[in-house]
């Protein structure tokens, strides 16, 4: 099977030849083309070349265009710092929202005036030109509350949620109106799916009721855009105790990418039992294991995840970002050989 055939089989609830592998490589791909982080994250040609090289080197089954979490906030004039060897991030000493009174500044923006948003769209176009139909191309988008948090540091934004929730809601809604048009443009550029980052929908960050009130209602609107364009709608949430039920209710995602079991499940086995027939599960080898564990531990975790989440199909194995050196041996070996010997697929 090709990568596209393999992924399509999973979403059609058919059994592919092996478990697909879905790594979020982010800036690790810059190393494959000898680029600095600033160049890779600001130049569409270099960024696309890195993603394409990762397909060639590691034989992965999806391209996920997570550049960094500061792409969307650029539309509101947020100053972004570009370190040499780290992901770009807002200048926390010069945030657009300095105090609670500044939320009123946030109005619907024209995504076409944002260099970073337009650069991401250009990356999608280049990937589509090179690989459309061969491998799924998934555009990564930070949700409205996440984008707002990049304009106002998270600690202060949490306090603002209690002090003046209406101000935060209004700003988040203005951002969401911008994201609707941006997401539509990514779909028009040829993306096969949109992966929404709904980080705040997790028990380690805020209550389920608060998330539903502050972002869930917005995500319900935003997540309708991809299906209207004939594009799949997905969710990524790497927070602890993530709210599968709330995200399924609001976003109706074709797949959920996650790192920890959801808040209403004891473990990954229960997660499979409870949600395996409701959405495709994409998960979830921990970053710490990939970075400091042995190759044997890495293989074991891949096997364990396939055993817990892969039975009957509907599963994609997701290694963490930034560890490409282990992808081909550890993950591909686990996904191929282990799926056969363990009967996961």
Secondary structure, DSSP 8 states (H G I E B T S, - for coil): --HHHHHHHHHTT---SS-EE----GGGGGGGGT--HHHHHH-HHHHHHHHHHHHHHH--SEEE----TTTGGGGGT--EE--SSS--EE-TTS-S--SGGGGGG-----GGG-HHHHHHHHHHHHHHHHHTTTSEEEEEEE-HHHHHHTTS-HHHHHHHHHH-HHHHHHHHHHHHHHHHHHHHHHHHTT-SEEEEE-TTSBTTTS-HHHHIIIIIHHHHHHTHHHHHTT-EEEEEE-STTB-HHHHHHHH--SEEEESS--TT-SSHHHHHHHHTTTSEEEEE--HHHHHHS-HHHHHHHHHHHHHHH-TTS-EEEE--TT-GGGIIIIIHHIIIIIHHHHT--
